[in-house]
Amino acid sequence: MTRILITGGSSGIGLALTRRALARGWNVSWISLDPAEISAAQDALKADYPDADIDALCVDLTEADAIDRITQWVKKTAAPDILVNNAGIGFFGASAQLDPAREQAMIALNISALHAMTRAFIPLMEKKGGTIANIASNSAFQPVPFMAVYAATKAFVRHYSLALDRELTEAGSNVRVMTVCPAAVKDTPFKGAAGMDGLRTFDSFTSTTADEVARDVMRGLDGRKRFVVSGAKMRAVYILTKLAPAGLVQAIVRREVERV
Ligand SMILES: NC(=O)c1ccc[n+]([C@@H]2O[C@H](COP(=O)([O-])OP(=O)(O)OC[C@H]3O[C@@H](n4cnc5c(N)ncnc54)[C@H](OP(=O)(O)O)[C@@H]3O)[C@@H](O)[C@H]2O)c1
């Protein structure tokens, strides 16, 4: 049976992906932060999937011993076929005015923890083979004022994941890396926690839902894609942004982060 391990699986995109994985009869494990949220999400899933037995490890991915705890835990069961590095945070605001500790927290989770998880799981997954899906963002396509550090962390995820996948392929590895860039997601707690409520981008025609992102991740896995832009409308805009002058793209992006 396919085994999928999702960081941040108890909320938002991770939870939507969990539903799709359970519908396929997959074995799901989570790494998440908040024990109360984990048990509430597990209870809610029981209504639709009474046989669901989600093994969850409550750990802060940014803590020094997180990777040791996670690898010990994984070794007790079996390595996943699919690891989704989904846990991530954002904070909105002018970089010179944001608390530097908040910016460091984004770097610690979105970059350092994702990198550490990826490095730890390549050898764990090598024998059986599998896919590491790293969740970036449409904010990885260009610099984003007022999300300067968040967008830069997602640019790291995109560049690192694409280059690593190429290296693994050339080395004949059994592990693949899939980069996922969702558009702004309307229906997850992320935007509230990030102070992004009311931004035009979440109301924009390119915005998407957690379930649409989960569907696109599944399609990407099924199609052995290396790069997935999620939402359908975002895919069209992505192609246009590749053709448009950088200054025009920057002006459009600046408008997207205004409050409406
Ligand atoms: N929402 C968007 O518009 C959007 C767009 C593009 C990309 N993304 C990316 O998609 C991913 C998922 O976002 P989402 O919208 O589903 O947000 P979400 O609902 O807030 O989910 C984030 C998950 O990450 C977990 N998490 C946060 N800090 C953690 C830590 N230190 N250790 C372990 N787990 C931690 C959270 O756990 P708790 O809930 O227990 O804190 C939560 O389960 C993120 O990487 C985000 O950057 C989001």
The ligand as an SDF file (V2000), in Angstrom:
LIG
                    3D

 48 52  0  0  0  0  0  0  0  0999 V2000
   -2.2020   29.3950    1.6500 N   0  0  0  0  0  0  0  0  0  0  0  0
   -1.6290   29.9020    0.5660 C   0  0  0  0  0  0  0  0  0  0  0  0
   -2.1060   30.9040   -0.0150 O   0  0  0  0  0  0  0  0  0  0  0  0
   -0.4070   29.2460   -0.0060 C   0  0  0  0  0  0  0  0  0  0  0  0
   -0.0310   29.5410   -1.3240 C   0  0  0  0  0  0  0  0  0  0  0  0
    1.1160   28.9650   -1.8490 C   0  0  0  0  0  0  0  0  0  0  0  0
    1.8640   28.0990   -1.0590 C   0  0  0  0  0  0  0  0  0  0  0  0
    1.4760   27.8280    0.2250 N   0  0  0  0  0  0  0  0  0  0  0  0
    2.3000   26.9350    1.0280 C   0  0  0  0  0  0  0  0  0  0  0  0
    1.5490   25.7590    1.2710 O   0  0  0  0  0  0  0  0  0  0  0  0
    1.9730   25.1650    2.4940 C   0  0  0  0  0  0  0  0  0  0  0  0
    0.7600   24.8410    3.3560 C   0  0  0  0  0  0  0  0  0  0  0  0
    0.0620   26.0380    3.5980 O   0  0  0  0  0  0  0  0  0  0  0  0
   -1.4680   26.0730    4.0690 P   0  0  0  0  0  0  0  0  0  0  0  0
   -2.1180   27.1740    3.3350 O   0  0  0  0  0  0  0  0  0  0  0  0
   -2.0650   24.7250    4.0300 O   0  0  0  0  0  0  0  0  0  0  0  0
   -1.2620   26.5860    5.5790 O   0  0  0  0  0  0  0  0  0  0  0  0
   -1.7270   26.0240    6.9920 P   0  0  0  0  0  0  0  0  0  0  0  0
   -3.1200   25.5530    6.9160 O   0  0  0  0  0  0  0  0  0  0  0  0
   -1.3620   27.1050    7.9590 O   0  0  0  0  0  0  0  0  0  0  0  0
   -0.7930   24.7450    7.2190 O   0  0  0  0  0  0  0  0  0  0  0  0
    0.5310   24.8420    7.6440 C   0  0  0  0  0  0  0  0  0  0  0  0
    0.8530   23.5870    8.4200 C   0  0  0  0  0  0  0  0  0  0  0  0
    2.2340   23.6340    8.8120 O   0  0  0  0  0  0  0  0  0  0  0  0
    2.3320   23.2640   10.1740 C   0  0  0  0  0  0  0  0  0  0  0  0
    3.4730   23.9010   10.8160 N   0  0  0  0  0  0  0  0  0  0  0  0
    3.6940   25.2260   10.9740 C   0  0  0  0  0  0  0  0  0  0  0  0
    4.8470   25.4260   11.6390 N   0  0  0  0  0  0  0  0  0  0  0  0
    5.3550   24.1880   11.9000 C   0  0  0  0  0  0  0  0  0  0  0  0
    6.5210   23.7310   12.5560 C   0  0  0  0  0  0  0  0  0  0  0  0
    7.4110   24.5920   13.0820 N   0  0  0  0  0  0  0  0  0  0  0  0
    6.7210   22.4050   12.6810 N   0  0  0  0  0  0  0  0  0  0  0  0
    5.8250   21.5240   12.1690 C   0  0  0  0  0  0  0  0  0  0  0  0
    4.7160   21.8910   11.5100 N   0  0  0  0  0  0  0  0  0  0  0  0
    4.4820   23.2150   11.3800 C   0  0  0  0  0  0  0  0  0  0  0  0
    1.0390   23.7980   10.7760 C   0  0  0  0  0  0  0  0  0  0  0  0
    0.7980   23.1770   12.0150 O   0  0  0  0  0  0  0  0  0  0  0  0
   -0.1830   23.9310   13.0680 P   0  0  0  0  0  0  0  0  0  0  0  0
   -1.4520   24.2120   12.3450 O   0  0  0  0  0  0  0  0  0  0  0  0
   -0.2950   22.9440   14.1580 O   0  0  0  0  0  0  0  0  0  0  0  0
    0.5310   25.2040   13.4440 O   0  0  0  0  0  0  0  0  0  0  0  0
    0.0390   23.4280    9.7000 C   0  0  0  0  0  0  0  0  0  0  0  0
   -0.3710   22.1010    9.8540 O   0  0  0  0  0  0  0  0  0  0  0  0
    2.9580   26.1560    3.1220 C   0  0  0  0  0  0  0  0  0  0  0  0
    4.2790   25.7370    2.8390 O   0  0  0  0  0  0  0  0  0  0  0  0
    2.6580   27.4570    2.4070 C   0  0  0  0  0  0  0  0  0  0  0  0
    3.7790   28.3150    2.3640 O   0  0  0  0  0  0  0  0  0  0  0  0
    0.3520   28.3680    0.7630 C   0  0  0  0  0  0  0  0  0  0  0  0
  1  2  1  0
  2  3  2  0
  2  4  1  0
  4  5  1  0
  4 48  2  0
  5  6  2  0
  6  7  1  0
  7  8  2  0
  8  9  1  0
  8 48  1  0
  9 10  1  0
  9 46  1  0
 10 11  1  0
 11 12  1  0
 11 44  1  0
 12 13  1  0
 13 14  1  0
 14 15  2  0
 14 16  1  0
 14 17  1  0
 17 18  1  0
 18 19  2  0
 18 20  1  0
 18 21  1  0
 21 22  1  0
 22 23  1  0
 23 24  1  0
 23 42  1  0
 24 25  1  0
 25 26  1  0
 25 36  1  0
 26 27  1  0
 26 35  1  0
 27 28  2  0
 28 29  1  0
 29 30  1  0
 29 35  2  0
 30 31  1  0
 30 32  2  0
 32 33  1  0
 33 34  2  0
 34 35  1  0
 36 37  1  0
 36 42  1  0
 37 38  1  0
 38 39  2  0
 38 40  1  0
 38 41  1  0
 42 43  1  0
 44 45  1  0
 44 46  1  0
 46 47  1  0
M  CHG  2   8   1  16  -1
M  END
$$$$
